[in-house]
Amino acid sequence: GEELKYCGVTISEVFAQELGVGGVLSLLWFRRQLPRACTKFIEMILQVTADHGPAVSGAHNTIVTARAGKDLVSALCSGLLTIGPRFGGA
């Protein structure tokens, strides 16, 4: 059969170009190859999420608050104030 393609890019090319998970997601979700900085950012988001897990409210809220443009103290307070029994024991 025909070789698997992601948005016209063969799986062989994906491995040869070392696109990684970020590159594959850019092809699948955005239907084009995003710049390397974008694919590295996608991979960073996955790593942070995998490291902290989806149920860790403090880490998530700190990141969201910081990305919303709030200052460091506000971002840290947002995270600290949402630590609860499901935080993960960190």
For each residue, the residues with C-beta under 8 A, 3 or more apart:
1:
2: 5
3: 10 11 12
4: 10 11
5: 2 8 9 10 11
6: 9 11 14 24 27 28
7: 27 28 31 32
8: 5
9: 5 6 13 14 19 27 33
10: 3 4 5 13 14
11: 3 4 5 6 14 15
12: 3 15 16
13: 9 10 16 17
14: 6 9 10 11 17 19 23 24 27
15: 11 12 18 19
16: 12 13
17: 13 14 23
18: 15
19: 9 14 15 22 23 24 26 27 33 39
20: 23 24 39 43
21: 24 25 42 43 46
22: 19 25 26 34 38 39 40 41 42 43 46
23: 14 17 19 20 26 27 33 34 39
24: 6 14 19 20 21 27 28
25: 21 22 28 29 30 39 42
26: 19 22 23 29 30 32 33 34 38 39 42
27: 6 7 9 14 19 23 24 30 31 32 33
28: 6 7 24 25 31
29: 25 26
30: 25 26 27 34
31: 7 27 28
32: 7 26 27
33: 9 19 23 26 27
34: 22 23 26 30 38 39 42
35: 38 39
36: 39 40
37: 40 41
38: 22 26 34 35 41 42
39: 19 20 22 23 25 26 34 35 36 42 43
40: 22 36 37 43 44
41: 22 37 38 44 45
42: 21 22 25 26 34 38 39 45 46
43: 20 21 22 39 40 46 47
44: 40 41 47 48
45: 41 42 48 49
46: 21 22 42 43 49 50
47: 43 44 50 51
48: 44 45 51 52 59 63
49: 45 46 52 53 54
50: 46 47 53
51: 47 48
52: 48 49 56 59 60 88
53: 49 50 56 88
54: 49 60
55: 86 88
56: 52 53 59 60 87 88 90
57: 60 61 79 82 83 84 86 87
58: 61 62 79 80 82 83 87 90
59: 48 52 56 62 63 79
60: 52 54 56 57 63 64
61: 57 58 64 65 78 79 82
62: 58 59 65 66 75 76 78 79
63: 48 59 60 66 67 75
64: 60 61 67 68 78
65: 61 62 68 70 74 75 78 79
66: 62 63 70 72 75
67: 63 64
68: 64 65
69:
70: 65 66 74 75 78
71: 74 75
72: 66 75 76
73: 76 77
74: 65 70 71 77 78
75: 62 63 65 66 70 71 72 78 79
76: 62 72 73 79 80
77: 73 74 80 81
78: 61 62 64 65 70 74 75 81 82
79: 57 58 59 61 62 65 75 76 82 83
80: 58 76 77 83
81: 77 78
82: 57 58 61 78 79
83: 57 58 79 80 87
84: 57 87
85:
86: 55 57
87: 56 57 58 83 84 90
88: 52 53 55 56
89:
90: 56 58 87
